[in-house]
Amino acid sequence: MTQLAALQNHQVRLAKRPVGMVKDSDWNFTNEPVSEPGEGEFVVKSLMLSLDPAMRGWMNEGKSYIAPVGIGEVMRAGGIGQVIASRHPRFPVGATVNASLGVQQYCKISAADGSDKSAALIDLALAPAPKWLNALGMPGMTAYFGLLDVGQPKKGETVVVSGAAGAVGQTVGQVARMMGCRVVGIAGGKAKCDFVVKELGFDACIDYKAESVRDGLKRSCPAGVDIYFDNVGGEILDAVLTRITRHARIVICGAISQYNNTSAVQGPANYLSLLVNRARMEGMVVFDYTARFPEAIAAIAGWMSEGKFHSREDIVDGIEVFPAALQKLFSGENFGKLILRVAND
Ligand SMILES: NC(=O)c1ccc[n+]([C@@H]2O[C@H](COP(=O)([O-])OP(=O)(O)OC[C@H]3O[C@@H](n4cnc5c(N)ncnc54)[C@H](OP(=O)(O)O)[C@@H]3O)[C@@H](O)[C@H]2O)c1
């Protein structure tokens, strides 16, 4: 039994609302003792935390699909951890969970009403922890349901995905291939483009840092784009809109090119292409699919075990590097799902 009183919890708290790019000075580091769980509570030791573009949005004041992180609060983060003390029957000591742990070393989770909605038990025998934050975790669920439910791919269609080498993009492209689609990625740099084509099996990839996306689309999608899974927004969304087919579907998953804007979000100037092509553009939020996660996990884990599905993670170490690590998402320095390892076991 761990002596909780002897443990210090190292935490990262939001110090102020950022203006533009998130900065080191937007954070405070604090320490506090770990306290014993009360009835219906359990204490989790963080192993790995998920660093997500959405964190930038959670730092802003204002209405969104989830409340902003308050000034002075521990930064919100999903993660994988191990239960080290428990007064909850479904989460015994030793269990591994996927939960909203925050950017900290220990997290006390309250499920006093007996519900298990605050955390999900995971099986590390099925896949190692990083996969549970990537293809079997929130990004994978986003890709799976965004593509299949909102995009509704049909065999033979052409699917284009931006942020192709990233967490969501990797899974979108591979699931689209499983559905019999032709898949074209858009990513920054040769290394990322080579990875999605040679290792993930995409049909082509456009390096938006080396050529115009319009030119790349003309070459890679001669018959047009039936589904565009948009992770980046901005100019790339506009370029894809010029190439869509009749009844195309555009899945609005994210707009990372716009998250650090200090002026208004750049809207799609070419939106009348939706009218001309009788096309549809629809937003999606992964949390709407929570009840169906087991379905997606079973499908993706099945493909993984057959060797048909691959994923790449970019793991950085230590809670103190969190501010610098988060910035990597916006400069494109991360190569694969960005994960902060907080402890080894
Ligand atoms: N709707 C939902 O429920 C939901 C859930 C999860 C994620 N998302 C969204 O999905 C998107 C991808 O998330 P992720 O976790 O998979 O991140 P990620 O792709 O693993 O990492 C972010 C990547 O975005 C690219 N990027 C950054 N700035 C860019 C810019 N100005 N223009 C074009 N590309 C840029 C970079 O790749 P390059 O090197 O290729 O530029 C960077 O590596 C984000 O927009 C995120 O907010 C939405």
The ligand as a MOL file (V3000), in Angstrom:
LIG
                    3D

  0  0  0     0  0            999 V3000
M  V30 BEGIN CTAB
M  V30 COUNTS 48 52 0 0 0
M  V30 BEGIN ATOM
M  V30 1 N -13.6650 17.5340 -33.0300 0
M  V30 2 C -13.1150 16.7440 -32.1190 0
M  V30 3 O -13.7940 16.0970 -31.3110 0
M  V30 4 C -11.6200 16.6320 -32.0990 0
M  V30 5 C -10.9810 15.6720 -31.3060 0
M  V30 6 C -9.5840 15.5660 -31.3690 0
M  V30 7 C -8.8540 16.4490 -32.1750 0
M  V30 8 N -9.5220 17.3860 -32.8900 0 CHG=1
M  V30 9 C -8.7940 18.2960 -33.7950 0
M  V30 10 O -8.1210 17.5040 -34.7440 0
M  V30 11 C -6.9700 18.2040 -35.2030 0
M  V30 12 C -5.7530 17.2820 -35.1420 0
M  V30 13 O -5.4990 16.9690 -33.7860 0
M  V30 14 P -4.3450 15.9260 -33.4150 0
M  V30 15 O -4.4690 15.6250 -31.9730 0
M  V30 16 O -4.3860 14.8250 -34.3730 0 CHG=-1
M  V30 17 O -3.0200 16.8050 -33.6230 0
M  V30 18 P -1.7300 16.3700 -34.4560 0
M  V30 19 O -2.1550 16.3320 -35.8970 0
M  V30 20 O -1.1250 15.1650 -33.8500 0
M  V30 21 O -0.7320 17.5730 -34.2410 0
M  V30 22 C -0.9840 18.8370 -34.7620 0
M  V30 23 C -0.4400 18.9720 -36.2070 0
M  V30 24 O -1.1460 20.0210 -36.8640 0
M  V30 25 C -0.3520 20.5090 -37.9210 0
M  V30 26 N -0.3990 21.9620 -37.9560 0
M  V30 27 C -0.0690 22.8340 -36.9780 0
M  V30 28 N -0.2300 24.0920 -37.3970 0
M  V30 29 C -0.6800 24.0190 -38.6810 0
M  V30 30 C -1.0140 24.9920 -39.6600 0
M  V30 31 N -0.9500 26.3020 -39.4070 0
M  V30 32 N -1.4460 24.5500 -40.8750 0
M  V30 33 C -1.5180 23.2440 -41.1560 0
M  V30 34 N -1.2020 22.2670 -40.2650 0
M  V30 35 C -0.7920 22.6670 -39.0450 0
M  V30 36 C 1.0910 20.0450 -37.6500 0
M  V30 37 O 1.4000 19.0280 -38.6020 0
M  V30 38 P 2.2020 19.4050 -39.9570 0
M  V30 39 O 3.6410 19.2160 -39.6160 0
M  V30 40 O 1.6720 18.4240 -40.9280 0
M  V30 41 O 1.8940 20.8390 -40.2700 0
M  V30 42 C 1.0110 19.4210 -36.2630 0
M  V30 43 O 1.9260 18.3690 -36.1040 0
M  V30 44 C -6.8550 19.4650 -34.3660 0
M  V30 45 O -7.4220 20.5340 -35.0780 0
M  V30 46 C -7.7140 19.1370 -33.1620 0
M  V30 47 O -8.1990 20.2760 -32.5240 0
M  V30 48 C -10.8810 17.5030 -32.8650 0
M  V30 END ATOM
M  V30 BEGIN BOND
M  V30 1 1 1 2
M  V30 2 2 2 3
M  V30 3 1 2 4
M  V30 4 1 4 5
M  V30 5 2 4 48
M  V30 6 2 5 6
M  V30 7 1 6 7
M  V30 8 2 7 8
M  V30 9 1 8 9
M  V30 10 1 8 48
M  V30 11 1 9 10
M  V30 12 1 9 46
M  V30 13 1 10 11
M  V30 14 1 11 12
M  V30 15 1 11 44
M  V30 16 1 12 13
M  V30 17 1 13 14
M  V30 18 2 14 15
M  V30 19 1 14 16
M  V30 20 1 14 17
M  V30 21 1 17 18
M  V30 22 2 18 19
M  V30 23 1 18 20
M  V30 24 1 18 21
M  V30 25 1 21 22
M  V30 26 1 22 23
M  V30 27 1 23 24
M  V30 28 1 23 42
M  V30 29 1 24 25
M  V30 30 1 25 26
M  V30 31 1 25 36
M  V30 32 1 26 27
M  V30 33 1 26 35
M  V30 34 2 27 28
M  V30 35 1 28 29
M  V30 36 1 29 30
M  V30 37 2 29 35
M  V30 38 1 30 31
M  V30 39 2 30 32
M  V30 40 1 32 33
M  V30 41 2 33 34
M  V30 42 1 34 35
M  V30 43 1 36 37
M  V30 44 1 36 42
M  V30 45 1 37 38
M  V30 46 2 38 39
M  V30 47 1 38 40
M  V30 48 1 38 41
M  V30 49 1 42 43
M  V30 50 1 44 45
M  V30 51 1 44 46
M  V30 52 1 46 47
M  V30 END BOND
M  V30 END CTAB
M  END
